């Protein structure tokens, strides 16, 4: 093999809200942890065992602003990125961190905001006994 590859794909849940750091009017970094879990049944005891791993996620600039605006703790997301190892010294002690630097993200959770249900017509009240529109067109001639 001639080349190398550094690619990470994760689907997990946010462990905290996005923490933003702004450097100037155009550059920013967002950081948040996500949890991935796997479950299995212990064959000897029959007990269900769940193992959770935590990952440090880093997003930059435009993607960071999208994450800050739309993601909250507990949301499920799909991310693609690369592993990055960092080291620094703090109080004479070497510290190490492994992060996933994200270049692609998809939100998998639906927005939990129900207050936007009547945004189009806020002044119109529908009586509770109003007939409901059918979900399927009755004149539809689809075979299924």
MODELLER restraints for C-alpha pairs under 7 A, 6 or more apart:
rsr = mdl.restraints
at = mdl.atoms
rsr.add(forms.Gaussian(group=physical.xy_distance, feature=features.Distance(at['CA:6:A'], at['CA:82:A']), mean=5.40, stdev=0.5))
rsr.add(forms.Gaussian(group=physical.xy_distance, feature=features.Distance(at['CA:6:A'], at['CA:83:A']), mean=6.53, stdev=0.5))
rsr.add(forms.Gaussian(group=physical.xy_distance, feature=features.Distance(at['CA:7:A'], at['CA:81:A']), mean=5.70, stdev=0.5))
rsr.add(forms.Gaussian(group=physical.xy_distance, feature=features.Distance(at['CA:7:A'], at['CA:82:A']), mean=4.68, stdev=0.5))
rsr.add(forms.Gaussian(group=physical.xy_distance, feature=features.Distance(at['CA:8:A'], at['CA:80:A']), mean=5.59, stdev=0.5))
rsr.add(forms.Gaussian(group=physical.xy_distance, feature=features.Distance(at['CA:8:A'], at['CA:81:A']), mean=5.24, stdev=0.5))
rsr.add(forms.Gaussian(group=physical.xy_distance, feature=features.Distance(at['CA:8:A'], at['CA:82:A']), mean=5.37, stdev=0.5))
rsr.add(forms.Gaussian(group=physical.xy_distance, feature=features.Distance(at['CA:8:A'], at['CA:83:A']), mean=6.81, stdev=0.5))
rsr.add(forms.Gaussian(group=physical.xy_distance, feature=features.Distance(at['CA:9:A'], at['CA:79:A']), mean=5.75, stdev=0.5))
rsr.add(forms.Gaussian(group=physical.xy_distance, feature=features.Distance(at['CA:9:A'], at['CA:80:A']), mean=4.60, stdev=0.5))
rsr.add(forms.Gaussian(group=physical.xy_distance, feature=features.Distance(at['CA:9:A'], at['CA:81:A']), mean=6.72, stdev=0.5))
rsr.add(forms.Gaussian(group=physical.xy_distance, feature=features.Distance(at['CA:10:A'], at['CA:78:A']), mean=5.78, stdev=0.5))
rsr.add(forms.Gaussian(group=physical.xy_distance, feature=features.Distance(at['CA:10:A'], at['CA:79:A']), mean=5.39, stdev=0.5))
rsr.add(forms.Gaussian(group=physical.xy_distance, feature=features.Distance(at['CA:10:A'], at['CA:80:A']), mean=6.67, stdev=0.5))
rsr.add(forms.Gaussian(group=physical.xy_distance, feature=features.Distance(at['CA:11:A'], at['CA:36:A']), mean=6.81, stdev=0.5))
rsr.add(forms.Gaussian(group=physical.xy_distance, feature=features.Distance(at['CA:11:A'], at['CA:77:A']), mean=5.65, stdev=0.5))
rsr.add(forms.Gaussian(group=physical.xy_distance, feature=features.Distance(at['CA:11:A'], at['CA:78:A']), mean=4.44, stdev=0.5))
rsr.add(forms.Gaussian(group=physical.xy_distance, feature=features.Distance(at['CA:11:A'], at['CA:79:A']), mean=6.48, stdev=0.5))
rsr.add(forms.Gaussian(group=physical.xy_distance, feature=features.Distance(at['CA:12:A'], at['CA:34:A']), mean=5.71, stdev=0.5))
rsr.add(forms.Gaussian(group=physical.xy_distance, feature=features.Distance(at['CA:12:A'], at['CA:35:A']), mean=5.27, stdev=0.5))
rsr.add(forms.Gaussian(group=physical.xy_distance, feature=features.Distance(at['CA:12:A'], at['CA:36:A']), mean=4.80, stdev=0.5))
rsr.add(forms.Gaussian(group=physical.xy_distance, feature=features.Distance(at['CA:12:A'], at['CA:76:A']), mean=5.49, stdev=0.5))
rsr.add(forms.Gaussian(group=physical.xy_distance, feature=features.Distance(at['CA:12:A'], at['CA:77:A']), mean=5.75, stdev=0.5))
rsr.add(forms.Gaussian(group=physical.xy_distance, feature=features.Distance(at['CA:12:A'], at['CA:78:A']), mean=6.81, stdev=0.5))
rsr.add(forms.Gaussian(group=physical.xy_distance, feature=features.Distance(at['CA:13:A'], at['CA:34:A']), mean=5.17, stdev=0.5))
rsr.add(forms.Gaussian(group=physical.xy_distance, feature=features.Distance(at['CA:13:A'], at['CA:35:A']), mean=5.32, stdev=0.5))
rsr.add(forms.Gaussian(group=physical.xy_distance, feature=features.Distance(at['CA:13:A'], at['CA:36:A']), mean=6.90, stdev=0.5))
rsr.add(forms.Gaussian(group=physical.xy_distance, feature=features.Distance(at['CA:13:A'], at['CA:74:A']), mean=5.31, stdev=0.5))
rsr.add(forms.Gaussian(group=physical.xy_distance, feature=features.Distance(at['CA:13:A'], at['CA:75:A']), mean=5.34, stdev=0.5))
rsr.add(forms.Gaussian(group=physical.xy_distance, feature=features.Distance(at['CA:13:A'], at['CA:76:A']), mean=4.37, stdev=0.5))
rsr.add(forms.Gaussian(group=physical.xy_distance, feature=features.Distance(at['CA:13:A'], at['CA:77:A']), mean=6.34, stdev=0.5))
rsr.add(forms.Gaussian(group=physical.xy_distance, feature=features.Distance(at['CA:14:A'], at['CA:33:A']), mean=5.90, stdev=0.5))
rsr.add(forms.Gaussian(group=physical.xy_distance, feature=features.Distance(at['CA:14:A'], at['CA:34:A']), mean=4.35, stdev=0.5))
rsr.add(forms.Gaussian(group=physical.xy_distance, feature=features.Distance(at['CA:14:A'], at['CA:35:A']), mean=6.48, stdev=0.5))
rsr.add(forms.Gaussian(group=physical.xy_distance, feature=features.Distance(at['CA:14:A'], at['CA:73:A']), mean=4.98, stdev=0.5))
rsr.add(forms.Gaussian(group=physical.xy_distance, feature=features.Distance(at['CA:14:A'], at['CA:74:A']), mean=4.88, stdev=0.5))
rsr.add(forms.Gaussian(group=physical.xy_distance, feature=features.Distance(at['CA:14:A'], at['CA:75:A']), mean=5.52, stdev=0.5))
rsr.add(forms.Gaussian(group=physical.xy_distance, feature=features.Distance(at['CA:14:A'], at['CA:76:A']), mean=6.56, stdev=0.5))
rsr.add(forms.Gaussian(group=physical.xy_distance, feature=features.Distance(at['CA:15:A'], at['CA:33:A']), mean=5.29, stdev=0.5))
rsr.add(forms.Gaussian(group=physical.xy_distance, feature=features.Distance(at['CA:15:A'], at['CA:34:A']), mean=5.22, stdev=0.5))
rsr.add(forms.Gaussian(group=physical.xy_distance, feature=features.Distance(at['CA:15:A'], at['CA:35:A']), mean=6.38, stdev=0.5))
rsr.add(forms.Gaussian(group=physical.xy_distance, feature=features.Distance(at['CA:15:A'], at['CA:73:A']), mean=5.54, stdev=0.5))
rsr.add(forms.Gaussian(group=physical.xy_distance, feature=features.Distance(at['CA:15:A'], at['CA:74:A']), mean=6.15, stdev=0.5))
rsr.add(forms.Gaussian(group=physical.xy_distance, feature=features.Distance(at['CA:16:A'], at['CA:32:A']), mean=6.16, stdev=0.5))
rsr.add(forms.Gaussian(group=physical.xy_distance, feature=features.Distance(at['CA:16:A'], at['CA:33:A']), mean=6.36, stdev=0.5))
rsr.add(forms.Gaussian(group=physical.xy_distance, feature=features.Distance(at['CA:16:A'], at['CA:72:A']), mean=6.97, stdev=0.5))
rsr.add(forms.Gaussian(group=physical.xy_distance, feature=features.Distance(at['CA:16:A'], at['CA:73:A']), mean=4.51, stdev=0.5))
rsr.add(forms.Gaussian(group=physical.xy_distance, feature=features.Distance(at['CA:17:A'], at['CA:32:A']), mean=6.49, stdev=0.5))
rsr.add(forms.Gaussian(group=physical.xy_distance, feature=features.Distance(at['CA:17:A'], at['CA:71:A']), mean=6.99, stdev=0.5))
rsr.add(forms.Gaussian(group=physical.xy_distance, feature=features.Distance(at['CA:17:A'], at['CA:72:A']), mean=4.93, stdev=0.5))
rsr.add(forms.Gaussian(group=physical.xy_distance, feature=features.Distance(at['CA:17:A'], at['CA:73:A']), mean=4.91, stdev=0.5))
rsr.add(forms.Gaussian(group=physical.xy_distance, feature=features.Distance(at['CA:18:A'], at['CA:30:A']), mean=5.99, stdev=0.5))
rsr.add(forms.Gaussian(group=physical.xy_distance, feature=features.Distance(at['CA:18:A'], at['CA:31:A']), mean=5.64, stdev=0.5))
rsr.add(forms.Gaussian(group=physical.xy_distance, feature=features.Distance(at['CA:18:A'], at['CA:32:A']), mean=5.05, stdev=0.5))
rsr.add(forms.Gaussian(group=physical.xy_distance, feature=features.Distance(at['CA:18:A'], at['CA:67:A']), mean=6.87, stdev=0.5))
rsr.add(forms.Gaussian(group=physical.xy_distance, feature=features.Distance(at['CA:18:A'], at['CA:68:A']), mean=5.55, stdev=0.5))
rsr.add(forms.Gaussian(group=physical.xy_distance, feature=features.Distance(at['CA:19:A'], at['CA:30:A']), mean=5.44, stdev=0.5))
rsr.add(forms.Gaussian(group=physical.xy_distance, feature=features.Distance(at['CA:19:A'], at['CA:31:A']), mean=5.23, stdev=0.5))
rsr.add(forms.Gaussian(group=physical.xy_distance, feature=features.Distance(at['CA:19:A'], at['CA:32:A']), mean=6.35, stdev=0.5))
rsr.add(forms.Gaussian(group=physical.xy_distance, feature=features.Distance(at['CA:20:A'], at['CA:28:A']), mean=6.98, stdev=0.5))
rsr.add(forms.Gaussian(group=physical.xy_distance, feature=features.Distance(at['CA:20:A'], at['CA:29:A']), mean=5.78, stdev=0.5))
rsr.add(forms.Gaussian(group=physical.xy_distance, feature=features.Distance(at['CA:20:A'], at['CA:30:A']), mean=4.42, stdev=0.5))
rsr.add(forms.Gaussian(group=physical.xy_distance, feature=features.Distance(at['CA:20:A'], at['CA:31:A']), mean=6.55, stdev=0.5))
rsr.add(forms.Gaussian(group=physical.xy_distance, feature=features.Distance(at['CA:21:A'], at['CA:28:A']), mean=5.55, stdev=0.5))
rsr.add(forms.Gaussian(group=physical.xy_distance, feature=features.Distance(at['CA:21:A'], at['CA:29:A']), mean=5.26, stdev=0.5))
rsr.add(forms.Gaussian(group=physical.xy_distance, feature=features.Distance(at['CA:21:A'], at['CA:30:A']), mean=6.34, stdev=0.5))
rsr.add(forms.Gaussian(group=physical.xy_distance, feature=features.Distance(at['CA:22:A'], at['CA:28:A']), mean=4.33, stdev=0.5))
rsr.add(forms.Gaussian(group=physical.xy_distance, feature=features.Distance(at['CA:22:A'], at['CA:29:A']), mean=6.60, stdev=0.5))
rsr.add(forms.Gaussian(group=physical.xy_distance, feature=features.Distance(at['CA:27:A'], at['CA:61:A']), mean=5.28, stdev=0.5))
rsr.add(forms.Gaussian(group=physical.xy_distance, feature=features.Distance(at['CA:28:A'], at['CA:60:A']), mean=5.84, stdev=0.5))
rsr.add(forms.Gaussian(group=physical.xy_distance, feature=features.Distance(at['CA:28:A'], at['CA:61:A']), mean=4.88, stdev=0.5))
rsr.add(forms.Gaussian(group=physical.xy_distance, feature=features.Distance(at['CA:29:A'], at['CA:58:A']), mean=6.89, stdev=0.5))
rsr.add(forms.Gaussian(group=physical.xy_distance, feature=features.Distance(at['CA:29:A'], at['CA:59:A']), mean=5.76, stdev=0.5))
rsr.add(forms.Gaussian(group=physical.xy_distance, feature=features.Distance(at['CA:29:A'], at['CA:60:A']), mean=4.52, stdev=0.5))
rsr.add(forms.Gaussian(group=physical.xy_distance, feature=features.Distance(at['CA:29:A'], at['CA:61:A']), mean=6.13, stdev=0.5))
rsr.add(forms.Gaussian(group=physical.xy_distance, feature=features.Distance(at['CA:29:A'], at['CA:64:A']), mean=6.04, stdev=0.5))
rsr.add(forms.Gaussian(group=physical.xy_distance, feature=features.Distance(at['CA:30:A'], at['CA:58:A']), mean=5.78, stdev=0.5))
rsr.add(forms.Gaussian(group=physical.xy_distance, feature=features.Distance(at['CA:30:A'], at['CA:59:A']), mean=5.10, stdev=0.5))
rsr.add(forms.Gaussian(group=physical.xy_distance, feature=features.Distance(at['CA:30:A'], at['CA:60:A']), mean=6.20, stdev=0.5))
rsr.add(forms.Gaussian(group=physical.xy_distance, feature=features.Distance(at['CA:30:A'], at['CA:64:A']), mean=5.07, stdev=0.5))
rsr.add(forms.Gaussian(group=physical.xy_distance, feature=features.Distance(at['CA:31:A'], at['CA:57:A']), mean=5.59, stdev=0.5))
rsr.add(forms.Gaussian(group=physical.xy_distance, feature=features.Distance(at['CA:31:A'], at['CA:58:A']), mean=4.75, stdev=0.5))
rsr.add(forms.Gaussian(group=physical.xy_distance, feature=features.Distance(at['CA:31:A'], at['CA:59:A']), mean=6.48, stdev=0.5))
rsr.add(forms.Gaussian(group=physical.xy_distance, feature=features.Distance(at['CA:32:A'], at['CA:56:A']), mean=6.17, stdev=0.5))
rsr.add(forms.Gaussian(group=physical.xy_distance, feature=features.Distance(at['CA:32:A'], at['CA:57:A']), mean=5.34, stdev=0.5))
rsr.add(forms.Gaussian(group=physical.xy_distance, feature=features.Distance(at['CA:32:A'], at['CA:58:A']), mean=6.91, stdev=0.5))
rsr.add(forms.Gaussian(group=physical.xy_distance, feature=features.Distance(at['CA:33:A'], at['CA:54:A']), mean=6.50, stdev=0.5))
rsr.add(forms.Gaussian(group=physical.xy_distance, feature=features.Distance(at['CA:33:A'], at['CA:55:A']), mean=5.48, stdev=0.5))
rsr.add(forms.Gaussian(group=physical.xy_distance, feature=features.Distance(at['CA:33:A'], at['CA:56:A']), mean=4.70, stdev=0.5))
rsr.add(forms.Gaussian(group=physical.xy_distance, feature=features.Distance(at['CA:33:A'], at['CA:57:A']), mean=5.68, stdev=0.5))
rsr.add(forms.Gaussian(group=physical.xy_distance, feature=features.Distance(at['CA:34:A'], at['CA:54:A']), mean=5.77, stdev=0.5))
rsr.add(forms.Gaussian(group=physical.xy_distance, feature=features.Distance(at['CA:34:A'], at['CA:55:A']), mean=5.40, stdev=0.5))
rsr.add(forms.Gaussian(group=physical.xy_distance, feature=features.Distance(at['CA:34:A'], at['CA:56:A']), mean=6.79, stdev=0.5))
rsr.add(forms.Gaussian(group=physical.xy_distance, feature=features.Distance(at['CA:35:A'], at['CA:52:A']), mean=6.38, stdev=0.5))
rsr.add(forms.Gaussian(group=physical.xy_distance, feature=features.Distance(at['CA:35:A'], at['CA:53:A']), mean=5.63, stdev=0.5))
rsr.add(forms.Gaussian(group=physical.xy_distance, feature=features.Distance(at['CA:35:A'], at['CA:54:A']), mean=4.63, stdev=0.5))
rsr.add(forms.Gaussian(group=physical.xy_distance, feature=features.Distance(at['CA:35:A'], at['CA:55:A']), mean=6.40, stdev=0.5))
rsr.add(forms.Gaussian(group=physical.xy_distance, feature=features.Distance(at['CA:36:A'], at['CA:52:A']), mean=5.62, stdev=0.5))
rsr.add(forms.Gaussian(group=physical.xy_distance, feature=features.Distance(at['CA:36:A'], at['CA:53:A']), mean=5.37, stdev=0.5))
rsr.add(forms.Gaussian(group=physical.xy_distance, feature=features.Distance(at['CA:36:A'], at['CA:54:A']), mean=6.57, stdev=0.5))
rsr.add(forms.Gaussian(group=physical.xy_distance, feature=features.Distance(at['CA:37:A'], at['CA:50:A']), mean=6.65, stdev=0.5))
rsr.add(forms.Gaussian(group=physical.xy_distance, feature=features.Distance(at['CA:37:A'], at['CA:51:A']), mean=5.50, stdev=0.5))
rsr.add(forms.Gaussian(group=physical.xy_distance, feature=features.Distance(at['CA:37:A'], at['CA:52:A']), mean=4.27, stdev=0.5))
rsr.add(forms.Gaussian(group=physical.xy_distance, feature=features.Distance(at['CA:37:A'], at['CA:53:A']), mean=6.32, stdev=0.5))
rsr.add(forms.Gaussian(group=physical.xy_distance, feature=features.Distance(at['CA:38:A'], at['CA:50:A']), mean=5.69, stdev=0.5))
rsr.add(forms.Gaussian(group=physical.xy_distance, feature=features.Distance(at['CA:38:A'], at['CA:51:A']), mean=5.42, stdev=0.5))
rsr.add(forms.Gaussian(group=physical.xy_distance, feature=features.Distance(at['CA:38:A'], at['CA:52:A']), mean=6.63, stdev=0.5))
rsr.add(forms.Gaussian(group=physical.xy_distance, feature=features.Distance(at['CA:39:A'], at['CA:48:A']), mean=6.86, stdev=0.5))
rsr.add(forms.Gaussian(group=physical.xy_distance, feature=features.Distance(at['CA:39:A'], at['CA:49:A']), mean=5.54, stdev=0.5))
rsr.add(forms.Gaussian(group=physical.xy_distance, feature=features.Distance(at['CA:39:A'], at['CA:50:A']), mean=4.27, stdev=0.5))
rsr.add(forms.Gaussian(group=physical.xy_distance, feature=features.Distance(at['CA:39:A'], at['CA:51:A']), mean=6.28, stdev=0.5))
rsr.add(forms.Gaussian(group=physical.xy_distance, feature=features.Distance(at['CA:40:A'], at['CA:48:A']), mean=5.77, stdev=0.5))
rsr.add(forms.Gaussian(group=physical.xy_distance, feature=features.Distance(at['CA:40:A'], at['CA:49:A']), mean=5.42, stdev=0.5))
rsr.add(forms.Gaussian(group=physical.xy_distance, feature=features.Distance(at['CA:40:A'], at['CA:50:A']), mean=6.59, stdev=0.5))
rsr.add(forms.Gaussian(group=physical.xy_distance, feature=features.Distance(at['CA:41:A'], at['CA:47:A']), mean=5.55, stdev=0.5))
rsr.add(forms.Gaussian(group=physical.xy_distance, feature=features.Distance(at['CA:41:A'], at['CA:48:A']), mean=4.35, stdev=0.5))
rsr.add(forms.Gaussian(group=physical.xy_distance, feature=features.Distance(at['CA:41:A'], at['CA:49:A']), mean=5.88, stdev=0.5))
rsr.add(forms.Gaussian(group=physical.xy_distance, feature=features.Distance(at['CA:42:A'], at['CA:48:A']), mean=6.24, stdev=0.5))
rsr.add(forms.Gaussian(group=physical.xy_distance, feature=features.Distance(at['CA:42:A'], at['CA:49:A']), mean=6.73, stdev=0.5))
rsr.add(forms.Gaussian(group=physical.xy_distance, feature=features.Distance(at['CA:55:A'], at['CA:99:A']), mean=6.91, stdev=0.5))
rsr.add(forms.Gaussian(group=physical.xy_distance, feature=features.Distance(at['CA:56:A'], at['CA:99:A']), mean=4.90, stdev=0.5))
rsr.add(forms.Gaussian(group=physical.xy_distance, feature=features.Distance(at['CA:56:A'], at['CA:100:A']), mean=6.20, stdev=0.5))
rsr.add(forms.Gaussian(group=physical.xy_distance, feature=features.Distance(at['CA:57:A'], at['CA:99:A']), mean=5.77, stdev=0.5))
rsr.add(forms.Gaussian(group=physical.xy_distance, feature=features.Distance(at['CA:57:A'], at['CA:100:A']), mean=4.98, stdev=0.5))
rsr.add(forms.Gaussian(group=physical.xy_distance, feature=features.Distance(at['CA:57:A'], at['CA:101:A']), mean=6.27, stdev=0.5))
rsr.add(forms.Gaussian(group=physical.xy_distance, feature=features.Distance(at['CA:58:A'], at['CA:99:A']), mean=6.75, stdev=0.5))
rsr.add(forms.Gaussian(group=physical.xy_distance, feature=features.Distance(at['CA:58:A'], at['CA:100:A']), mean=6.04, stdev=0.5))
rsr.add(forms.Gaussian(group=physical.xy_distance, feature=features.Distance(at['CA:58:A'], at['CA:101:A']), mean=4.88, stdev=0.5))
rsr.add(forms.Gaussian(group=physical.xy_distance, feature=features.Distance(at['CA:58:A'], at['CA:102:A']), mean=6.08, stdev=0.5))
rsr.add(forms.Gaussian(group=physical.xy_distance, feature=features.Distance(at['CA:59:A'], at['CA:101:A']), mean=6.15, stdev=0.5))
rsr.add(forms.Gaussian(group=physical.xy_distance, feature=features.Distance(at['CA:59:A'], at['CA:102:A']), mean=5.39, stdev=0.5))
rsr.add(forms.Gaussian(group=physical.xy_distance, feature=features.Distance(at['CA:75:A'], at['CA:109:A']), mean=5.56, stdev=0.5))
rsr.add(forms.Gaussian(group=physical.xy_distance, feature=features.Distance(at['CA:76:A'], at['CA:107:A']), mean=6.50, stdev=0.5))
rsr.add(forms.Gaussian(group=physical.xy_distance, feature=features.Distance(at['CA:76:A'], at['CA:108:A']), mean=5.24, stdev=0.5))
rsr.add(forms.Gaussian(group=physical.xy_distance, feature=features.Distance(at['CA:76:A'], at['CA:109:A']), mean=5.19, stdev=0.5))
rsr.add(forms.Gaussian(group=physical.xy_distance, feature=features.Distance(at['CA:77:A'], at['CA:106:A']), mean=5.76, stdev=0.5))
rsr.add(forms.Gaussian(group=physical.xy_distance, feature=features.Distance(at['CA:77:A'], at['CA:107:A']), mean=4.61, stdev=0.5))
rsr.add(forms.Gaussian(group=physical.xy_distance, feature=features.Distance(at['CA:77:A'], at['CA:108:A']), mean=5.04, stdev=0.5))
rsr.add(forms.Gaussian(group=physical.xy_distance, feature=features.Distance(at['CA:78:A'], at['CA:105:A']), mean=5.65, stdev=0.5))
rsr.add(forms.Gaussian(group=physical.xy_distance, feature=features.Distance(at['CA:78:A'], at['CA:106:A']), mean=5.06, stdev=0.5))
rsr.add(forms.Gaussian(group=physical.xy_distance, feature=features.Distance(at['CA:78:A'], at['CA:107:A']), mean=6.41, stdev=0.5))
rsr.add(forms.Gaussian(group=physical.xy_distance, feature=features.Distance(at['CA:78:A'], at['CA:108:A']), mean=6.83, stdev=0.5))
rsr.add(forms.Gaussian(group=physical.xy_distance, feature=features.Distance(at['CA:79:A'], at['CA:102:A']), mean=6.51, stdev=0.5))
rsr.add(forms.Gaussian(group=physical.xy_distance, feature=features.Distance(at['CA:79:A'], at['CA:104:A']), mean=5.74, stdev=0.5))
rsr.add(forms.Gaussian(group=physical.xy_distance, feature=features.Distance(at['CA:79:A'], at['CA:105:A']), mean=4.43, stdev=0.5))
rsr.add(forms.Gaussian(group=physical.xy_distance, feature=features.Distance(at['CA:79:A'], at['CA:106:A']), mean=6.45, stdev=0.5))
rsr.add(forms.Gaussian(group=physical.xy_distance, feature=features.Distance(at['CA:80:A'], at['CA:102:A']), mean=5.70, stdev=0.5))
rsr.add(forms.Gaussian(group=physical.xy_distance, feature=features.Distance(at['CA:80:A'], at['CA:103:A']), mean=6.11, stdev=0.5))
rsr.add(forms.Gaussian(group=physical.xy_distance, feature=features.Distance(at['CA:80:A'], at['CA:104:A']), mean=5.10, stdev=0.5))
rsr.add(forms.Gaussian(group=physical.xy_distance, feature=features.Distance(at['CA:80:A'], at['CA:105:A']), mean=6.40, stdev=0.5))
rsr.add(forms.Gaussian(group=physical.xy_distance, feature=features.Distance(at['CA:81:A'], at['CA:100:A']), mean=6.02, stdev=0.5))
rsr.add(forms.Gaussian(group=physical.xy_distance, feature=features.Distance(at['CA:81:A'], at['CA:101:A']), mean=5.27, stdev=0.5))
rsr.add(forms.Gaussian(group=physical.xy_distance, feature=features.Distance(at['CA:81:A'], at['CA:102:A']), mean=4.11, stdev=0.5))
rsr.add(forms.Gaussian(group=physical.xy_distance, feature=features.Distance(at['CA:81:A'], at['CA:103:A']), mean=5.18, stdev=0.5))
rsr.add(forms.Gaussian(group=physical.xy_distance, feature=features.Distance(at['CA:81:A'], at['CA:104:A']), mean=6.65, stdev=0.5))
rsr.add(forms.Gaussian(group=physical.xy_distance, feature=features.Distance(at['CA:82:A'], at['CA:100:A']), mean=5.44, stdev=0.5))
rsr.add(forms.Gaussian(group=physical.xy_distance, feature=features.Distance(at['CA:82:A'], at['CA:101:A']), mean=5.38, stdev=0.5))
rsr.add(forms.Gaussian(group=physical.xy_distance, feature=features.Distance(at['CA:82:A'], at['CA:102:A']), mean=6.69, stdev=0.5))
rsr.add(forms.Gaussian(group=physical.xy_distance, feature=features.Distance(at['CA:83:A'], at['CA:98:A']), mean=6.82, stdev=0.5))
rsr.add(forms.Gaussian(group=physical.xy_distance, feature=features.Distance(at['CA:83:A'], at['CA:99:A']), mean=5.78, stdev=0.5))
rsr.add(forms.Gaussian(group=physical.xy_distance, feature=features.Distance(at['CA:83:A'], at['CA:100:A']), mean=4.73, stdev=0.5))
rsr.add(forms.Gaussian(group=physical.xy_distance, feature=features.Distance(at['CA:83:A'], at['CA:101:A']), mean=6.40, stdev=0.5))
rsr.add(forms.Gaussian(group=physical.xy_distance, feature=features.Distance(at['CA:84:A'], at['CA:98:A']), mean=5.74, stdev=0.5))
rsr.add(forms.Gaussian(group=physical.xy_distance, feature=features.Distance(at['CA:84:A'], at['CA:99:A']), mean=5.27, stdev=0.5))
rsr.add(forms.Gaussian(group=physical.xy_distance, feature=features.Distance(at['CA:84:A'], at['CA:100:A']), mean=6.15, stdev=0.5))
rsr.add(forms.Gaussian(group=physical.xy_distance, feature=features.Distance(at['CA:84:A'], at['CA:101:A']), mean=6.76, stdev=0.5))
rsr.add(forms.Gaussian(group=physical.xy_distance, feature=features.Distance(at['CA:85:A'], at['CA:97:A']), mean=5.76, stdev=0.5))
rsr.add(forms.Gaussian(group=physical.xy_distance, feature=features.Distance(at['CA:85:A'], at['CA:98:A']), mean=4.48, stdev=0.5))
rsr.add(forms.Gaussian(group=physical.xy_distance, feature=features.Distance(at['CA:85:A'], at['CA:99:A']), mean=6.38, stdev=0.5))
rsr.add(forms.Gaussian(group=physical.xy_distance, feature=features.Distance(at['CA:86:A'], at['CA:96:A']), mean=5.73, stdev=0.5))
rsr.add(forms.Gaussian(group=physical.xy_distance, feature=features.Distance(at['CA:86:A'], at['CA:97:A']), mean=5.21, stdev=0.5))
rsr.add(forms.Gaussian(group=physical.xy_distance, feature=features.Distance(at['CA:86:A'], at['CA:98:A']), mean=6.33, stdev=0.5))
rsr.add(forms.Gaussian(group=physical.xy_distance, feature=features.Distance(at['CA:87:A'], at['CA:94:A']), mean=6.85, stdev=0.5))
rsr.add(forms.Gaussian(group=physical.xy_distance, feature=features.Distance(at['CA:87:A'], at['CA:95:A']), mean=5.48, stdev=0.5))
rsr.add(forms.Gaussian(group=physical.xy_distance, feature=features.Distance(at['CA:87:A'], at['CA:96:A']), mean=4.43, stdev=0.5))
rsr.add(forms.Gaussian(group=physical.xy_distance, feature=features.Distance(at['CA:87:A'], at['CA:97:A']), mean=6.37, stdev=0.5))
rsr.add(forms.Gaussian(group=physical.xy_distance, feature=features.Distance(at['CA:88:A'], at['CA:94:A']), mean=5.74, stdev=0.5))
rsr.add(forms.Gaussian(group=physical.xy_distance, feature=features.Distance(at['CA:88:A'], at['CA:95:A']), mean=5.32, stdev=0.5))
rsr.add(forms.Gaussian(group=physical.xy_distance, feature=features.Distance(at['CA:88:A'], at['CA:96:A']), mean=6.71, stdev=0.5))
rsr.add(forms.Gaussian(group=physical.xy_distance, feature=features.Distance(at['CA:89:A'], at['CA:95:A']), mean=5.81, stdev=0.5))
